Amino acid sequence: MQKKPEGEQDWDNERMKQFLREWFATDRWHFPRILDGMLKTQNLYFDVLRQVRIARWSIGRMVLAGDAAWCATPLSGIGTQLAFVGGYVLAGKLAKTDDVPSALAAYDRIMRPVVKEGQGVPKIVPRMLWPHSRLGRAALREVMRVAGWPFVRKTFAKLYLRDSKRVFLPNYREPAPTKA
């Protein structure tokens, strides 16, 4: 669901449960069973979805990587790829030089375009996926039903899915030893 912040991070379990019970009260499918289970639990985690966008990922010899640097949000579908590529590039750049600041600058130059693409989720997407009203949720369910049709899935994949082969990965392998 999407809504304006109201200090949810400070709500106690009972306030969270009350909010969720009211929000999903008229929903069907598995929601009654899910709400019943939620009402019985002592521990409930409730949080907001945020995206990190910062101009610098390093200062001196200190560097941020992964979600701490660029959290692309679960909506991007690129978080795991960024984690692996970022770790590979950072380790490779650090292994090739003793000049840590220049290695970190090179890491930033290589990763910045990949991260920018990953963070480029259109602003309409969160609003569509987390509607503000019951009517919006009903529309989302219908869109998701249609999205399951093979033709729609294939068309969406061609238009929107990222091609992981387009990511530039430097070759950090040592040169092959020469024969004597």
C-alpha positions as a Python dict, from the first residue, in 0.01 Angstrom:
ca = {
    (1, 'M'): (0, 0, 0),
    (2, 'Q'): (114, 355, -52),
    (3, 'K'): (26, 642, 177),
    (4, 'K'): (169, 960, 317),
    (5, 'P'): (390, 905, 626),
    (6, 'E'): (214, 938, 961),
    (7, 'G'): (493, 837, 1198),
    (8, 'E'): (435, 464, 1145),
    (9, 'Q'): (786, 388, 1271),
    (10, 'D'): (662, 490, 1617),
    (11, 'W'): (340, 287, 1618),
    (12, 'D'): (308, 2, 1865),
    (13, 'N'): (195, -345, 1753),
    (14, 'E'): (-171, -279, 1835),
    (15, 'R'): (-182, 41, 1626),
    (16, 'M'): (-15, -140, 1332),
    (17, 'K'): (-262, -428, 1355),
    (18, 'Q'): (-557, -189, 1375),
    (19, 'F'): (-439, 0, 1067),
    (20, 'L'): (-385, -319, 863),
    (21, 'R'): (-715, -471, 978),
    (22, 'E'): (-902, -156, 866),
    (23, 'W'): (-711, -122, 537),
    (24, 'F'): (-766, -482, 425),
    (25, 'A'): (-1106, -543, 592),
    (26, 'T'): (-1301, -583, 268),
    (27, 'D'): (-1036, -769, 70),
    (28, 'R'): (-1095, -1132, -14),
    (29, 'W'): (-862, -1402, -148),
    (30, 'H'): (-630, -1505, 142),
    (31, 'F'): (-656, -1173, 327),
    (32, 'P'): (-897, -1292, 600),
    (33, 'R'): (-660, -1580, 686),
    (34, 'I'): (-355, -1351, 674),
    (35, 'L'): (-523, -1090, 894),
    (36, 'D'): (-628, -1360, 1141),
    (37, 'G'): (-267, -1480, 1168),
    (38, 'M'): (-140, -1125, 1203),
    (39, 'L'): (-381, -1052, 1487),
    (40, 'K'): (-248, -1354, 1681),
    (41, 'T'): (120, -1264, 1655),
    (42, 'Q'): (311, -1082, 1927),
    (43, 'N'): (574, -947, 1687),
    (44, 'L'): (489, -743, 1381),
    (45, 'Y'): (732, -557, 1158),
    (46, 'F'): (604, -257, 970),
    (47, 'D'): (826, -25, 768),
    (48, 'V'): (844, 218, 479),
    (49, 'L'): (1008, 170, 141),
    (50, 'R'): (1280, 422, 65),
    (51, 'Q'): (1548, 476, -195),
    (52, 'V'): (1900, 604, -128),
    (53, 'R'): (2047, 851, -378),
    (54, 'I'): (2375, 1010, -276),
    (55, 'A'): (2635, 1198, -476),
    (56, 'R'): (2942, 1023, -327),
    (57, 'W'): (2993, 664, -222),
    (58, 'S'): (3337, 716, -71),
    (59, 'I'): (3543, 956, 135),
    (60, 'G'): (3914, 887, 167),
    (61, 'R'): (3951, 515, 239),
    (62, 'M'): (3591, 463, 349),
    (63, 'V'): (3337, 334, 95),
    (64, 'L'): (2971, 242, 82),
    (65, 'A'): (2854, -50, -127),
    (66, 'G'): (2529, -233, -194),
    (67, 'D'): (2207, -92, -51),
    (68, 'A'): (2403, 142, 177),
    (69, 'A'): (2531, 318, -135),
    (70, 'W'): (2249, 299, -386),
    (71, 'C'): (1945, 105, -264),
    (72, 'A'): (1758, 70, -591),
    (73, 'T'): (1435, -45, -415),
    (74, 'P'): (1273, -385, -458),
    (75, 'L'): (1073, -235, -746),
    (76, 'S'): (1379, -209, -968),
    (77, 'G'): (1444, -581, -999),
    (78, 'I'): (1816, -511, -1010),
    (79, 'G'): (1925, -522, -644),
    (80, 'T'): (2100, -859, -654),
    (81, 'Q'): (2274, -774, -980),
    (82, 'L'): (2398, -446, -832),
    (83, 'A'): (2526, -624, -522),
    (84, 'F'): (2728, -879, -720),
    (85, 'V'): (2856, -635, -982),
    (86, 'G'): (2937, -373, -717),
    (87, 'G'): (3133, -621, -506),
    (88, 'Y'): (3319, -749, -811),
    (89, 'V'): (3412, -401, -935),
    (90, 'L'): (3511, -274, -589),
    (91, 'A'): (3728, -578, -515),
    (92, 'G'): (3884, -567, -860),
    (93, 'K'): (3971, -198, -842),
    (94, 'L'): (4117, -230, -490),
    (95, 'A'): (4322, -537, -589),
    (96, 'K'): (4485, -357, -883),
    (97, 'T'): (4635, -63, -691),
    (98, 'D'): (4760, 62, -356),
    (99, 'D'): (4600, 401, -430),
    (100, 'V'): (4268, 346, -253),
    (101, 'P'): (4110, 685, -337),
    (102, 'S'): (4174, 637, -711),
    (103, 'A'): (4040, 280, -693),
    (104, 'L'): (3725, 410, -524),
    (105, 'A'): (3687, 683, -786),
    (106, 'A'): (3714, 420, -1062),
    (107, 'Y'): (3456, 204, -880),
    (108, 'D'): (3222, 504, -877),
    (109, 'R'): (3276, 577, -1250),
    (110, 'I'): (3195, 219, -1347),
    (111, 'M'): (2901, 167, -1112),
    (112, 'R'): (2727, 505, -1142),
    (113, 'P'): (2561, 438, -1484),
    (114, 'V'): (2445, 90, -1377),
    (115, 'V'): (2302, 224, -1052),
    (116, 'K'): (2137, 519, -1228),
    (117, 'E'): (1954, 279, -1457),
    (118, 'G'): (1853, 61, -1162),
    (119, 'Q'): (1717, 359, -971),
    (120, 'G'): (1526, 478, -1276),
    (121, 'V'): (1194, 330, -1172),
    (122, 'P'): (923, 560, -1313),
    (123, 'K'): (743, 749, -1035),
    (124, 'I'): (410, 605, -1148),
    (125, 'V'): (520, 246, -1068),
    (126, 'P'): (503, 270, -686),
    (127, 'R'): (168, 444, -710),
    (128, 'M'): (36, 166, -934),
    (129, 'L'): (174, -115, -718),
    (130, 'W'): (62, 39, -387),
    (131, 'P'): (-269, 209, -457),
    (132, 'H'): (-426, 454, -210),
    (133, 'S'): (-782, 327, -233),
    (134, 'R'): (-990, 11, -241),
    (135, 'L'): (-1082, 87, -602),
    (136, 'G'): (-711, 120, -683),
    (137, 'R'): (-641, -218, -521),
    (138, 'A'): (-921, -377, -724),
    (139, 'A'): (-774, -226, -1042),
    (140, 'L'): (-428, -355, -947),
    (141, 'R'): (-562, -708, -902),
    (142, 'E'): (-720, -694, -1250),
    (143, 'V'): (-399, -560, -1405),
    (144, 'M'): (-199, -838, -1237),
    (145, 'R'): (-444, -1097, -1371),
    (146, 'V'): (-398, -964, -1725),
    (147, 'A'): (-21, -941, -1672),
    (148, 'G'): (-17, -1318, -1633),
    (149, 'W'): (-128, -1373, -1991),
    (150, 'P'): (164, -1513, -2197),
    (151, 'F'): (144, -1244, -2466),
    (152, 'V'): (148, -964, -2207),
    (153, 'R'): (440, -1123, -2015),
    (154, 'K'): (650, -1160, -2330),
    (155, 'T'): (575, -806, -2448),
    (156, 'F'): (657, -660, -2105),
    (157, 'A'): (984, -855, -2089),
    (158, 'K'): (1093, -726, -2431),
    (159, 'L'): (1009, -366, -2346),
    (160, 'Y'): (1118, -333, -1984),
    (161, 'L'): (1343, -607, -1850),
    (162, 'R'): (1709, -519, -1824),
    (163, 'D'): (1966, -709, -2023),
    (164, 'S'): (2234, -815, -1775),
    (165, 'K'): (2475, -871, -2066),
    (166, 'R'): (2480, -494, -2122),
    (167, 'V'): (2657, -438, -1789),
    (168, 'F'): (3024, -361, -1843),
    (169, 'L'): (3242, -586, -1626),
    (170, 'P'): (3612, -510, -1628),
    (171, 'N'): (3845, -807, -1663),
    (172, 'Y'): (4056, -820, -1346),
    (173, 'R'): (4224, -1155, -1418),
    (174, 'E'): (4598, -1165, -1399),
    (175, 'P'): (4768, -1202, -1737),
    (176, 'A'): (4853, -1562, -1824),
    (177, 'P'): (5211, -1655, -1724),
    (178, 'T'): (5452, -1676, -2016),
    (179, 'K'): (5626, -2003, -2092),
    (180, 'A'): (5999, -2005, -2040),
}
